[in-house]
């Protein structure tokens, strides 16, 4: 049984409600966990139990492997049990189990030792053993077992009957063998004396061994050895136990312990006996009925153990009853004495009460005065508890936050479409590697969704849809689920018209479109031709009115055109998403001719629906697991880089300290030399005997110069080593920056997290540099995906927290955010300009825990946030359109459209075969 925190995991028993339902309501639906056989009344209990089983907190009880979930630990135990049962001799199983049944031993190891000592020299018919013949080991099978001729004395205890029998060489009647081995009440010494295993005679048949081929010179040497071993194959030999042995992989203390632990169990009560599990006992003929003498002995032992523990507990609890009574009498006497003293002192106490009352009144007044003083607040604290003081305002702290623009969002104030648009773009860019798609900016994605002409075609749209179609081929689906959903809606609500098309007409038009979508070759080299029909086929099999409420309207727009198919006159630039839909669509038309007329809002809805399905695909999950592995490797590398960097900094500090000491030492030496020279010049020339001191002085000066040169060389080497270490530290700093960027990319594939939250729980998002996108291009150029900072209103949970505040949060929000800057729950707004972002960062108050973390995040990534916003602004200015009075022709309009950035995007990661 797998263990969790060293305790066995007990299976959940059915609730009394389910047991009652088994009698009265047998058709009641329940949740069944097939792997364990557990039954749950509701899904929450089932999911909670499954989540518990999936935690990596379990341990295999047999192998000791930890860090497994429950099912892995259970499979490990089953695998080990199968391996162990296949190795353990079948002939020993029944005898061993009969020996351990009803044994009372505290530790399993003691039981294993007792059983091993009994059976290590006893062998049974049909058991495979090794026999020592003339110094060589041969594999053999026990054919017959001849017990000793002498029998046990009559006064010996009656042994447990063994099912193992052998034929006597003089009679065909079977006789019991190893009859005392199964009775552990008899000591090993007595069992050997009454039934000596060394006196048994075993008739064994030597088994033929596989011949090993010889090579080179060894072949001739082995040939004679093989011939000598081959002469014993098939021979019947009588041997005794000293010349016999078992394979250690089949019988040893460790495998015996595993076998017994797998087959027996024991209650948690004191002095409980070991019992063979009922299913195993029935298989090997072991009795499950406890003999009366054993039951009486177990109960006697259990009672003695309980009495022993009770006595120990009473000794620990306190003194005996006599001492306890004596202590109570002494306490009563002391109490009476204390009462007498209290009566004597009562008058004095009453007199002191007046003075104490006055002093108490004075102390209370002093405490009230101290409480009125404000306690110093420790920062950072809860953001909503931070209020700007006059000192902060004079220091330049901004009271009002810059207003993020709601209209500057890609789809204005249509918050549902904005959320779906951001989610879809983020998915397509983050999972560019498993999707085989090159990165593109959010502006390119928005421009592609607004592309409203059939020629020239938008390659970005074709690649996005084709990629999602390919990955949805691996996601399970129900054939014709959309048609079945529409037919069910027709049966329930009636066949009313939508845009002039009934459900019957719509399902009829859908019948012959996109039926082969999961096998259609949407090749990159052919411009993904036919992706519109495949998209309709994908929606037919994956979507229904429940998971895609706008399915009917979108399919109607894709499959039916108005009576006149003429293009509207005027500009061929992308039309806004709010373009009015035609009143009646009556002409069945191919999707490839109508997709360019589909409003951007509907296009976002289609892509968002396909993305929500693609998240569950196997390719995405495998990529997530790969990212987890890479994150683990990056964490380890970061630890090593930081350790090496710290070591280099310590070496640099040591070198700098040594250089200072040497400089100080050199300065003192120079002073000594100067003083020595001045003393020499002040001497008056003497006799000829003064030449010797002058010679020694010159030698001393030469030595000092050599020492100075050596010290100068040492200082230069230290400086060179310091410069080298400084360069290494700079390299490690650059690697740490690269690790942070890689960490952001990989973490964005697993879970997208905001930069942080402000004081009102508004979430701040910066989507650049995640997944397949990169913050730095080749050559160190700045890259961006959005080039903007998005603000999302607080979640419903955070809104509840704000509403529970005692103060009026709405009034404070009007002051600090402004009425136009207040965002509803999950509402989106954006900062497009760098100046607005800088003002927003300056508005953040680091005294609050949330805004301090948000400000630190901006500081960490500002070298990429600021340049990205500036480069996006430069790109928008470079591609800004100059209004023309009049266009010359449609060709010039098409050429101008081809110069748009989203039209110049190409998929460099596309697979050639698809």
Buried (B, 14 or more C-beta within 10 A) or exposed (E): EBBBEEEEBEEBEBBEEBEEBEEEEEEEEEBEBEEBEBBBBEEEBBEEBBEBBEEEBBBBBBBEBEEBBBBBBBBBBEEBBEBBBEBBBEBBBBBBBBBBBBBBBEEBEEBBBBBBBBBBBBBBBEBBBBBEBEEEEBBBBBBBBBBBEEEBEEEBEEBBEBEBBBBEEEEEEEBBBBBBBBBBEBEBEBBBBBBEBEBBBBBBBBBEEEEEEBEEEEEEEBEEEEEEBEEBEEEEBEBBBEBBBBEEEBBBBEBBBBBBBBBBBBEEEEBBBBBBBEEBBEBBEBEEEBEEEBEEBBEEBBEEBEEEEEEEEEEEEEEEEEEEEEEEEEEEEEEEEEEEEEEEEEEEEEEEEEEEEEEEEEEEEEEEEEEEEEEEEEEBEEBBEBEBEEEBEEEEBBEEBBBBBBEEBBBBEBBBBBBBBBBBBBBBBBBBBBBBBBBBBBBBBBBBBBBBBBEEBBBBBBBBBBBBBBBBBEBEBEEBBBBBBBBEBBEEEEBEEBBBBBBEBBBEBBEEBBBEBBEBEBBBEEBBBBBBBBBBBBBBBBBBBEEBEBBBBBBBBBBBBBEEEEEEEEEBBBBEBEEEBBEEBEEBBBBBEBBBBBBBBBBBBBBBBBBBBBBEBEBBEEBBEBBBEBBEEBEEBBEEBEEBBEEBBEBBEEBEEEBEEBEEEBEEBEEEBEEEEEEEEEEEEEEEEEEEEEEEEEEEBEEBEEEBEEBEEEBEEBEEEBEEBEEBBEEBEEBBEEBBBBBBBBBBBBEBEBBBBBBBBBBBBBBBBBBBBBBBEEEEEBBBBBBBBBBBBBBEEBBEEBEEEEEEBEEBBBEBBEEEBBBEBBBBBBBBBBEBBBBBBBBBBBBBBBBBBBBBBBEEBEEBBBBBBBBBBEBEEEEEEEEEEEEEEEEEBEEBBEEBBBBEBEBEBBEEEB
